[in-house]
Structures are given as structure tokens and as C-alpha cells.
């Protein structure tokens, strides 16, 4: 079975996608990695390196997220995330 990767627009989409591709929360293997588009051609050594790299990356992310602090912003109504600053750099 080939995994189909769709556009993920928010955290809920990401969680649903993760649940769909790995409902039993099993560790990534080189065989599973090869089911993703673009990963079919990896040699055993390349696939193992990719799997190990992803595992290390996840550990780093988990450590960062678990240490993260929530910083409340008092007035976010005046912050525009959609309009970039138009001032030219000096």
C-alpha cells in the first residue's frame, strides 16, 4: 500500500494524517519508509540512515516542545499575521 500525502493545513490535519498512516503507533521501519512517494529507491543503508535521522529529529522536537513555555500576549487584536511589514531594510 502506497501512502498518499495530502496538504496539511493545521494541527488537526497533521494529527489525522498521522493516525491514518500509523494507527498502531509503530516505529518507522525501512520497509514502511519505502511506501512513501520518493522513498522507493533508497538502498537499505540509505533507508536506515533516513529512519535514524527522523528518529533523532523527533527526539529533538519532543524535547523542545516539552520544555516550551506558553507566553500569553495581552492584546493580539492589533497584530496582523497576514500583512508583512513593508518597511525597507536600511
Backbone torsions as a table, in degrees:
resi	resn	phi	psi	omega
1	UNK	NA	126.6	178.2
2	UNK	-87.8	137.0	177.7
3	UNK	-82.1	136.2	176.5
4	UNK	-105.8	127.2	-178.3
5	UNK	-101.0	119.5	179.4
6	UNK	-104.4	169.8	178.5
7	UNK	-69.3	127.5	179.3
8	UNK	-104.2	116.0	-174.7
9	UNK	-98.3	-16.4	-178.9
10	UNK	-158.4	178.0	-177.8
11	UNK	-62.1	-36.8	178.6
12	UNK	-62.6	-41.6	176.4
13	UNK	-61.8	-41.8	179.5
14	UNK	-63.6	-42.8	178.7
15	UNK	-64.8	-42.0	179.6
16	UNK	-65.3	-40.4	179.0
17	UNK	-65.0	-44.7	178.9
18	UNK	-60.6	-42.1	178.7
19	UNK	-64.7	-38.5	-177.9
20	UNK	-69.3	-39.7	-176.6
21	UNK	-87.0	-17.5	-178.2
22	UNK	-147.1	65.9	-175.0
23	UNK	-64.2	-26.5	-179.0
24	UNK	-92.4	1.2	179.6
25	UNK	55.1	47.0	178.9
26	UNK	-84.9	151.8	178.6
27	UNK	-63.9	147.5	177.8
28	UNK	-69.2	132.8	176.8
29	UNK	-117.0	166.5	178.4
30	UNK	-65.3	-31.7	177.7
31	UNK	-65.8	-44.0	178.7
32	UNK	-67.1	-40.6	178.5
33	UNK	-56.0	-41.7	-177.5
34	UNK	-69.1	-9.1	176.6
35	UNK	-82.0	-9.8	-179.7
36	UNK	-88.1	141.9	-179.4
37	UNK	-56.2	131.7	179.4
38	UNK	90.3	-8.3	-178.0
39	UNK	-106.9	0.3	-174.5
40	UNK	-65.2	-28.8	-172.4
41	UNK	-89.0	-4.3	-176.7
42	UNK	-62.9	138.5	171.6
43	UNK	-71.2	169.6	178.1
44	UNK	-57.8	-41.9	-178.0
45	UNK	-66.8	-44.3	178.9
46	UNK	-63.9	-44.7	-179.2
47	UNK	-62.6	-41.9	178.8
48	UNK	-63.2	-39.6	178.6
49	UNK	-65.5	-40.5	177.7
50	UNK	-62.9	-45.4	-179.9
51	UNK	-60.6	-44.6	179.7
52	UNK	-65.2	-39.6	179.2
53	UNK	-64.3	-44.2	177.9
54	UNK	-61.7	-42.3	179.3
55	UNK	-60.8	-45.4	178.9
56	UNK	-63.3	-41.0	179.4
57	UNK	-61.8	-43.7	179.3
58	UNK	-62.8	-40.8	178.0
59	UNK	-62.2	-41.5	178.5
60	UNK	-64.3	-46.0	178.3
61	UNK	-60.7	-44.4	179.9
62	UNK	-60.3	-43.0	179.6
63	UNK	-63.2	-43.3	179.7
64	UNK	-64.5	-45.3	-178.2
65	UNK	-66.7	-38.8	-177.9
66	UNK	-69.8	-22.5	178.5
67	UNK	-96.3	-5.3	-176.2
68	UNK	-66.3	145.0	177.2
69	UNK	-113.4	140.2	176.8
70	UNK	-83.0	127.1	179.2
71	UNK	-115.0	105.9	-179.8
72	UNK	-71.3	139.2	175.7
73	UNK	-101.6	126.7	-173.8
74	UNK	-63.9	-41.0	-175.9
75	UNK	-136.1	92.9	-178.6
76	UNK	-93.5	0.2	-179.7
77	UNK	-68.2	-24.4	-177.4
78	UNK	-94.3	2.2	-179.5
79	UNK	-96.4	125.4	178.6
80	UNK	-106.1	114.9	178.9
81	UNK	-86.3	-16.3	-175.1
82	UNK	-92.7	-21.3	-178.1
83	UNK	-107.5	111.0	-179.4
84	UNK	-69.5	158.1	176.2
85	UNK	-67.1	131.6	-174.6
86	UNK	-102.0	4.4	179.7
87	UNK	-73.2	134.0	179.6
88	UNK	-75.8	146.6	177.4
89	UNK	-69.4	144.6	-179.8
90	UNK	-83.5	NA	NA
